[in-house]
Amino acid sequence: MNRHKLRSPAGASGTSRPWQGDGFLQHASFLRLWFTLIGTQAGLFSIKGVLGLPYDQADWVAPGFILIAAGPVLYLSLKKKANQLRAAWYAALTLLLLAECAEMATRYIYAGWNGWLVHLADAAGTMLLAVPLLYFVIADLRNREATERRLHDLSFHDQLTGLPNREKFQQSLEASIEATRIARSTLAVLFINLDRFKNINDTFGHTFGDRLLMEAAERLKNGLNSGASVSRQEGDKFTVTIEEAEPSSDVELAAQKIVHLFSKPFSIDGHELRVGCSIGIARYPQDGDDPITLMKNAATAMSRAKDYGTNGYRFYTAEMNDAVIQKLVLEEWMNKALEQDEFVLYFQPQVDIFDHRLNGMEALLRWNHPRLGVISPGDFIPLAEETGLIIPIGKWVLRTACMQNKAWQLEGFPPLKMAVNISPVQFYQDDFVQVVLEALQESGLEPQYLELEITEGIAMYQLDQVVDKLNTLRELGVHISIDDFGTGFSSLNYLKKFPIDKLKIAQQFVRDVTDDPDDAAIVQAIMAMAQSLNLNVIAEGVETEDQLSFLLEVKCREIQGYIYSKPVPADEFYDLLKRNMVA
């Protein structure tokens, strides 16, 4: 028996059965046919009454036969021939013929063959009246059947991808849990969220995003075992149910396969994009014994998988709920921090080591929480980007940094460049250039004293628009540098296209530059490339004399790090500026 068994939810694929499992529709259908047959007989009685024809006891045989026999015969016909309404029509006509035969047999027993032509004409009239009536009723039932099927599909299937939707998934999961409980086996729910989909959707538009989702759904349907229980929850979220998921390695194999499926590039409208996914896994019965709990815990595990980086998976643990609560609390605190001015800027000097002078500074965000003290940006910036709070926070940082730089100039200090980190989320906003202009105008700072630090990741989407924004800023006089160079989407192509002034060597390469030959080689390669492209270079994270000596040897002119000063508040940086003037 295959332990890695994937079962599709009932009704997720294959032919639908309009009558099966829908008692109301089935009963209503045979009642309509029944009443049509009775109505036919009643119509004949009415016609006889209008024509003045006499009634006798035999006239009641056919209606009585239909009244008693039609119900069970039609019901069984519809039940056994679930998707053949024609069978019900034949059954109804057969009932009418039998009823007429019973009436004529009764007449023969009591009166012989007297007036048999009249009675034969009566039977023929019944059939002529019933056939068109039954035809229209059957046609109407067939249309209702098609409508029911369409409504069923709309109610339980996602219209974009054709996958079962959330409601259908919950019904199927509930049935799977019950079957698993009876069999005393296990199952697992995998909650899948595409990575970076929001950026792609915002960048290329919803039509492009829809096509990507359709392709993602096809990969899940075709890439997993036949009959895989794949559903779309909403947006870029999918689910897969795996029954008999024991041991955990079976589930891991499925998760790894899904990660592999989404690691392959998506090619849409000439764009080749790598999306990736994050997967959370919850298992029955240890992680929940009902659909809601399993889905909640799988979603929690998925969120934790994202915290550890994209394109991975995590099994649910009870401790994850604490982390989710902490994130919700932290998000609420960040909203209040903006309102209550709890954010503060620290400043770290940038030094020219050839002539030992201060030639710039970087503004670094800190959160001065009233109870927790100073919170590092690494603890809250990822959540701010995820929730969109980075946009108002980024505006505040940019405006405050420009105003502080201008204030020091007005104090009489020599003008210095102020470097400000820009989040990709902030940069992609349509009004980003206008936000920079407003910060400069409000503060009175001249553009050449502002340096925007962007990451290599912005080159992944809308390259032409990125270049347009950077060119506009560069024409204004604003400097552009690439932060953490070498750790992201490094490409000579974007270095050639971007109007860049400076490359910033990532701290992780500088840290072990004297001990790790690979790091030393990377730094030397960056220096050689920068020189060939006429770009300035600054090394961050410099802490030791050995690191400084190496950087001097490879002719890296600017540094930033604890060897000169750690990031300090504005008042301490003011003192540092005064000492620099004296020196």
Number of C-alpha atoms within 10 A of each C-alpha: 4 6 13 18 20 22 19 23 22 16 16 23 12 7 7 13 13 19 21 14 9 10 11 9 17 17 16 12 23 24 16 15 23 22 15 17 25 19 15 23 22 13 15 16 17 12 12 14 12 9 9 9 10 9 11 9 9 16 18 13 20 23 22 15 17 22 15 10 14 24 17 12 18 24 19 14 21 24 18 13 14 16 16 13 18 16 15 24 20 14 18 25 16 12 20 26 17 15 22 25 16 16 22 22 16 17 21 14 9 9 12 12 13 10 10 14 10 10 17 14 11 15 21 14 13 19 17 12 15 21 17 11 16 21 13 11 17 19 13 13 19 17 12 15 19 13 13 15 16 11 12 14 19 14 15 19 22 18 12 12 18 18 25 29 24 19 15 22 27 19 15 22 24 16 15 22 23 14 14 17 15 9 10 11 15 20 22 25 27 30 30 26 26 21 20 14 19 15 16 19 15 14 16 13 12 13 10 15 21 16 15 21 21 14 16 19 21 14 14 21 18 12 14 17 15 12 15 20 27 25 30 26 21 11 13 20 17 23 25 26 27 25 24 21 23 16 11 11 11 17 26 16 12 19 23 15 15 25 21 15 18 20 15 13 13 17 12 13 8 7 11 11 16 16 19 22 27 29 32 28 30 28 26 22 17 11 21 16 15 15 20 13 14 25 23 18 26 29 24 25 28 26 22 23 23 19 12 12 12 18 21 21 27 22 23 24 15 11 8 16 16 9 14 15 11 12 14 12 11 16 17 11 14 23 14 12 17 15 10 9 11 16 19 17 19 19 24 23 25 25 21 16 18 11 8 12 15 19 16 21 22 22 26 20 23 19 21 17 15 9 6 8 10 14 14 13 14 10 11 17 17 15 19 21 16 11 11 13 19 23 20 13 20 21 18 15 23 23 19 18 27 27 19 17 24 21 15 16 14 11 10 9 16 13 17 18 21 26 26 23 20 19 19 18 17 20 19 19 13 11 11 15 15 11 18 20 17 15 20 22 15 13 18 14 20 17 20 15 19 24 23 22 22 21 22 21 14 19 22 15 17 13 14 12 14 17 17 13 19 22 18 13 20 19 12 13 15 22 23 23 26 23 23 20 22 20 15 14 14 14 11 10 9 17 17 10 14 22 20 22 18 20 23 22 25 19 18 14 23 23 18 14 21 17 11 12 11 13 17 19 13 16 23 19 13 18 22 14 13 17 13 9 13 12 15 17 23 21 26 22 19 20 18 13 10 13 20 18 12 17 25 15 11 14 16 22 18 23 25 26 19 15 14 16 17 15 21 17 16 17 11 12 18 16 11 16 17 12 10 14 12 7 8
